[in-house]
Every structure is written in structure tokens, then in C-alpha cells.
């Protein structure tokens, strides 16, 4: 059986916001910094992705506080 079946919707959402989103933000940020040193084209794309993930992260933390 799938382990997600046993978790409630609220707990799954919390896991995504608390663990997966910050981890994705960290990884994209590190990739953007590394690409900055090597290749300008992919660095520009990764910086856009970094700012998008950061914006989503900020939005979800604001919603969680209210």
C-alpha cells in the first residue's frame, strides 16, 4: 500500500510546506550559485526558478501564520 493513504490531507500539506519546499528552495539556490560560476544561460534560468520557489515559500509561510 501507498504510505500517503495513511496520512491526512492536513499532515501531507504540512509535510510539503515544512520539509519539501525548503529543501527544494535550498537545492535550487545552490544550483543557481554553482551555475553562476560556470554558465550564464543556465544561471539566469536557475535564478528565476530560485526567486519563484522563494515567492511560493513566502506565500505559504504567510498563510500558515494567519
N, C-alpha and C positions, 0 to 999 in steps of 0.2 A: 504493500500500500504506500501511497504517497504521504510523506510526513506533513505536508501542508494541510491535509484533510483534518488533522487533529488540532490545528491552531485556529483560533478565532480570527475574524476579519480584523478586529482592532489590534490584536497581537501581531498579525502579519504586517499591518501598516506600520506599527511601531518598530518592528524589526527592520523594515526597509528604511525608515527615516533615521533610526538610531545607528544602524550599522552599515547598510549597503550604500546609502547616499554619501556619508562622509568618506567611506573607503573609495568610492568612485571619484569623488572630488579630489582626494589626495593623489590617486593614481593619474588622473588626467593632468593635474597640476605638475606632477613630477615629469610626466612625458612632455609637457609643454616646455618646461625648463631645459630638459635634455635636448629637445628638438631645436630650441633656440640656439644652442651652441653649434648645431650641425647644419640644419637646413631651414631656410627662411620660409619656404612654402608650407611645409607641414607644421612649422612652428605657428604660423598665422592661424591655421585651421585649429590647432590644438588650443591656442589661446582663446579662440571663440568658443570652443567646447568647454574650456575651463570656466569662462565667465557665464555660460549658460547653466552649467551644473551648480556654480556658486549661487546664481539667482534662484534656482529651484530650491536649493538648500536653505537659503534665507527665507523664502516664502513659506516653506514647510515648518521652519522653526517659529516663525511669527504666528502661524495658525495653531501650532501646538501650545503656545503660551496663552492664547486667548481662550 
